[in-house]
Amino acid sequence: MVFRFLHPERLDMVAPERALPGRDTPMPVRKRHFVNDHPLAPPYPAGTEQALFALGCFWGAERVFWQLDGVWLSAVGYVAGFTPNPTYEEVCSGRTGHTEAVLVVFDPEAVTYDELLRAFWEHHDPTQGMRQGNDVGTQYRSGIYWYSDTQRAAAERSRDAYQAELRAAGYGEITTEILEAPPFYFAEDYHQQYLAKNPGGYCGLGGTGVPMCARRLDTT
């Protein structure tokens, strides 16, 4: 990403008491999604649900989800840190504790949460800890942030299923954190739908090539 080499690479989470103070004012962002023109800010349509994922550089990660049928909206931002309303430069410093994330608003009648989980697992390497490919730092760690007990159970089930697939392919242990959804702070406007605005822009996203076996997600 543009600023990824401007700060020291940090592989250890900052302690809460050492995190940057942040600010009370939310980040100003454009009102409409660049690709589908839907409103970025809530409230979202009745019947839709939200999902929240972190899988490395959010430029490429967001494109994975906005291209899926049934996804009503995608947006990028910062989650699971300590600094309120952080800036991109602050997150990249490693002193906020946040990871880059994608908020997904979806129609569960058109795309299931399990299908979103499959896209999540297959489009990055969840065994890399505080990095994703050439992007190194706590802001690139993998995470699933659940909004309901149903999502939590599905996330844990999918993790265990994909771990079996990865282990069979010679990969190590999954490092993805699975937490209750924390506050989502919208990233700056130029990050939103970045690869639609800049089709030749940087995308460090890359999966393992190991598919998620559909039968392993079957709860029956």
C-alpha positions as CSV (number, residue, x, y, z in Angstrom):
1,M,0.0,0.0,0.0
2,V,1.1,3.6,-0.5
3,F,2.5,4.2,3.0
4,R,3.5,0.7,4.0
5,F,7.2,1.5,4.0
6,L,7.0,4.9,5.8
7,H,6.9,3.4,9.3
8,P,8.8,0.8,11.2
9,E,7.3,-2.7,10.8
10,R,5.7,-3.7,14.1
11,L,4.9,-7.3,14.9
12,D,3.9,-6.8,18.5
13,M,0.6,-5.4,19.6
14,V,0.9,-2.0,21.3
15,A,-0.2,-2.0,24.9
16,P,-3.5,-0.1,25.5
17,E,-1.8,2.4,27.7
18,R,0.8,3.2,25.0
19,A,-1.7,3.6,22.2
20,L,-2.2,6.9,20.5
21,P,-4.9,9.1,21.9
22,G,-7.0,9.5,18.8
23,R,-9.9,11.9,18.5
24,D,-13.6,12.3,19.0
25,T,-14.4,13.3,15.4
26,P,-15.2,10.4,13.0
27,M,-13.4,10.3,9.7
28,P,-15.3,12.2,6.9
29,V,-16.1,9.8,4.1
30,R,-18.0,10.1,0.8
31,K,-21.7,9.5,1.0
32,R,-22.1,6.9,-1.7
33,H,-20.3,3.7,-2.7
34,F,-18.1,4.3,-5.7
35,V,-19.2,1.1,-7.4
36,N,-22.9,0.6,-6.7
37,D,-23.8,4.1,-5.4
38,H,-25.4,2.7,-2.2
39,P,-25.1,4.9,0.9
40,L,-21.9,4.1,2.9
41,A,-23.3,5.0,6.3
42,P,-26.1,3.2,8.1
43,P,-29.0,2.7,8.5
44,Y,-28.8,-0.2,6.0
45,P,-31.9,-1.8,4.3
46,A,-34.2,-4.0,6.4
47,G,-33.3,-7.7,6.0
48,T,-29.6,-7.1,5.4
49,E,-27.0,-8.3,7.8
50,Q,-23.4,-7.2,8.5
51,A,-20.1,-9.1,8.5
52,L,-16.7,-7.8,9.3
53,F,-13.4,-9.3,8.1
54,A,-9.7,-8.5,8.1
55,L,-7.4,-10.3,5.6
56,G,-4.5,-8.1,4.8
57,C,-4.4,-4.9,2.7
58,F,-8.0,-3.7,2.6
59,W,-7.8,-2.4,-0.9
60,G,-7.8,-5.9,-2.4
61,A,-9.8,-7.4,0.4
62,E,-12.7,-5.1,-0.3
63,R,-12.8,-5.9,-4.0
64,V,-13.2,-9.6,-3.1
65,F,-16.5,-8.9,-1.3
66,W,-18.1,-6.2,-3.5
67,Q,-17.8,-8.5,-6.5
68,L,-20.0,-11.2,-4.8
69,D,-23.6,-11.5,-5.7
70,G,-25.8,-10.6,-2.7
71,V,-23.4,-8.1,-1.2
72,W,-25.2,-4.8,-0.9
73,L,-22.3,-2.7,0.4
74,S,-18.7,-2.9,1.2
75,A,-16.5,-0.3,3.1
76,V,-13.0,-0.3,4.5
77,G,-11.9,0.8,7.9
78,Y,-10.0,0.0,11.1
79,V,-11.1,-2.4,13.9
80,A,-9.9,-4.2,17.0
81,G,-7.5,-1.5,18.3
82,F,-7.4,1.1,21.1
83,T,-7.3,4.5,19.4
84,P,-10.7,6.1,18.6
85,N,-11.1,7.4,15.0
86,P,-7.5,6.7,13.9
87,T,-6.0,7.9,10.7
88,Y,-4.3,5.6,8.2
89,E,-0.8,6.9,9.1
90,E,-1.5,6.3,12.8
91,V,-2.7,2.7,12.1
92,C,0.4,2.1,10.0
93,S,2.6,3.3,12.8
94,G,1.6,0.2,14.8
95,R,0.6,2.5,17.7
96,T,-3.2,2.1,17.5
97,G,-3.6,-1.7,17.6
98,H,-6.1,-1.7,14.7
99,T,-6.2,-4.0,11.7
100,E,-7.4,-3.1,8.3
101,A,-10.9,-4.5,7.8
102,V,-13.8,-4.7,5.4
103,L,-17.4,-4.1,6.5
104,V,-19.8,-6.2,4.4
105,V,-23.5,-5.6,4.3
106,F,-25.2,-8.5,2.6
107,D,-28.6,-10.0,1.8
108,P,-28.7,-13.4,3.5
109,E,-31.3,-14.6,1.0
110,A,-28.8,-14.1,-1.8
111,V,-25.5,-14.9,-0.2
112,T,-25.0,-16.9,3.0
113,Y,-22.5,-16.0,5.8
114,D,-20.8,-19.4,5.1
115,E,-20.2,-18.2,1.5
116,L,-18.6,-15.0,2.8
117,L,-16.5,-17.1,5.1
118,R,-15.3,-19.2,2.2
119,A,-14.3,-16.1,0.3
120,F,-12.5,-14.8,3.4
121,W,-10.4,-18.0,3.9
122,E,-9.6,-18.6,0.3
123,H,-8.4,-15.1,-0.6
124,H,-5.5,-14.8,2.0
125,D,-3.1,-16.9,4.0
126,P,-4.5,-17.0,7.5
127,T,-1.3,-18.7,9.0
128,Q,1.0,-15.7,8.7
129,G,0.4,-13.9,11.9
130,M,1.1,-10.2,11.8
131,R,1.6,-10.0,8.1
132,Q,0.1,-10.8,4.7
133,G,2.7,-11.5,2.0
134,N,4.9,-8.5,1.7
135,D,2.7,-6.4,4.0
136,V,4.1,-6.6,7.5
137,G,2.7,-5.3,10.7
138,T,-0.1,-5.7,13.2
139,Q,-2.5,-3.8,10.8
140,Y,-2.4,-6.8,8.4
141,R,-3.4,-9.5,10.8
142,S,-6.3,-11.8,9.9
143,G,-9.6,-11.5,11.8
144,I,-13.3,-12.4,11.8
145,Y,-15.4,-10.1,13.9
146,W,-18.9,-11.5,14.7
147,Y,-22.2,-9.7,15.2
148,S,-24.2,-12.7,16.6
149,D,-23.7,-16.0,18.3
150,T,-24.7,-17.6,15.0
151,Q,-21.9,-15.8,13.2
152,R,-19.5,-16.7,15.9
153,A,-20.3,-20.4,15.7
154,A,-20.1,-20.4,11.9
155,A,-16.7,-18.6,12.1
156,E,-15.3,-21.1,14.5
157,R,-16.7,-24.0,12.6
158,S,-15.2,-22.7,9.3
159,R,-11.8,-22.1,11.0
160,D,-11.6,-25.7,12.2
161,A,-12.7,-27.0,8.8
162,Y,-10.2,-24.9,6.9
163,Q,-7.4,-25.8,9.4
164,A,-7.9,-29.4,8.4
165,E,-7.6,-28.5,4.8
166,L,-4.5,-26.4,5.4
167,R,-2.8,-29.0,7.5
168,A,-3.4,-31.6,4.8
169,A,-1.7,-29.3,2.3
170,G,1.3,-28.7,4.6
171,Y,0.5,-25.3,6.1
172,G,0.8,-24.4,9.7
173,E,-1.7,-23.2,12.3
174,I,-4.3,-20.5,11.6
175,T,-3.6,-17.3,13.5
176,T,-6.9,-15.6,12.6
177,E,-8.5,-13.9,15.6
178,I,-12.2,-14.4,16.1
179,L,-13.8,-11.7,18.3
180,E,-17.1,-10.0,18.9
181,A,-17.4,-7.1,16.4
182,P,-15.6,-4.0,17.8
183,P,-16.3,-0.4,16.7
184,F,-15.7,0.0,13.0
185,Y,-14.0,3.2,12.1
186,F,-14.3,4.2,8.4
187,A,-11.0,4.7,6.6
188,E,-10.3,7.9,4.6
189,D,-12.3,8.4,1.4
190,Y,-9.4,7.6,-1.0
191,H,-9.2,4.1,0.5
192,Q,-12.9,3.4,-0.1
193,Q,-13.3,1.1,-3.2
194,Y,-9.7,2.0,-4.1
195,L,-9.2,-0.6,-6.8
196,A,-12.3,0.5,-8.6
197,K,-10.9,4.1,-8.7
198,N,-7.4,2.8,-9.5
199,P,-7.8,-0.5,-11.5
200,G,-4.0,-0.9,-11.7
201,G,-3.4,-0.1,-8.1
202,Y,-1.5,-2.2,-5.6
203,C,-3.1,-5.4,-4.3
204,G,-1.0,-7.6,-2.0
205,L,-3.8,-10.1,-1.5
206,G,-3.0,-13.7,-2.3
207,G,-4.5,-17.0,-1.0
208,T,-2.9,-20.3,-0.3
209,G,-4.5,-22.0,-3.2
210,V,-6.2,-24.4,-0.8
211,P,-10.0,-24.5,-1.3
212,M,-12.5,-24.7,1.4
213,C,-14.3,-28.0,1.2
214,A,-18.1,-27.4,1.1
215,R,-19.0,-30.6,3.0
216,R,-16.9,-29.5,6.0
217,L,-19.2,-26.5,6.5
218,D,-22.2,-28.7,6.6
219,T,-23.7,-28.7,10.1
220,T,-26.2,-31.4,9.5
